[in-house]
Amino acid sequence: MKKITTKEIKERLNQVTCLDDPLFETFSEDERKSVQQAISSTKKRLQKVEQLKQHFEEMKGFENKAYSAGFKYIAGIDEVGRGPLAGPVVAAAVILPSDFSLYEVNDSKQLSATKRDELFDKIKDNALAIGIGIMDQGVIDSVNIYEATKLAMKEAVSQLKVTPDCLLIDAMTLDLAIPQEKIIKGDARSISIACASIIAKVTRDKMMEDFDNVYPGYGFAKNAGYGTKEHLEGLDKNGVTPIHRKTFAPIKNMI
């Protein structure tokens, strides 16, 4: 009888979805090094999936608590862009269905740009509602970054097509007549806030990429407006642009 090839074994292992699949035992006595490596890599893949699922379930704790309290439309809210020297602060509000199960979701800072873009599309496809709030550098300079962040969050809530009955907010409280919970490091602890962080981050990064075309020489596409070496050198060489925050150092010292 013809011996099954390593390629065929790998193809079969690629279809395995649980660690107790009998295929592991079937191929365990195969002495070929390539087969044992395929078994090992498959187990590592499945272990990673299990870890993601476990983390995901832990991150649903705040949402599950809210559901148990009788809330139905829970909006997670987060912002991106409080620290940069240029560009807007962007907030997002996301309402997820109760059966949401996108296990790869995490705090946007823990994800690669490629993964964020991928999850951005999947979250948009699955969410019940998404709202985005943007406050530009003019607003930031007028009211300060903290207040501008609150305004962006409130705008994001107002843009939701489904009215939320509960808010989960990353490290903030808002003067809105909606029950809410302030969660420190919420983007790493709540699944809906994590989704909001991804939506806000990808939205703002795309805006900064567009600004890079309008105002070349500062590296906005790469640094998103943060004060990197390239950005500071661009300021020294090219001066202040209309999207720079005039109340932030070192810009305020250059005007």
Sequence and secondary structure as in RCSB ss.txt:
>XXXX:A:sequence
MKKITTKEIKERLNQVTCLDDPLFETFSEDERKSVQQAISSTKKRLQKVEQLKQHFEEMKGFENKAYSAGFKYIA
GIDEVGRGPLAGPVVAAAVILPSDFSLYEVNDSKQLSATKRDELFDKIKDNALAIGIGIMDQGVIDSVNIYEATK
LAMKEAVSQLKVTPDCLLIDAMTLDLAIPQEKIIKGDARSISIACASIIAKVTRDKMMEDFDNVYPGYGFAKNAG
YGTKEHLEGLDKNGVTPIHRKTFAPIKNMI
>XXXX:A:secstr
     HHHHHHHHTT  STT THHHHHTT   HHHHHHHHHHHHHHHHHHHHHHHHHHHTHHHHHHHHTT   EE
EEEEE SS SBS EEEEEEE  TT   TT   GGGS HHHHHHHHHHHHHH SEEEEEEE HHHHHHH HHHHHH
HHHHHHHHT SS  SEEEEES   SSSS EEEETTGGGT HHHHHHHHHHHHHHHHHHHHHHHHSTTS HHHHTT
   HHHHHHHHHH   TTB TTSTTHHHH 
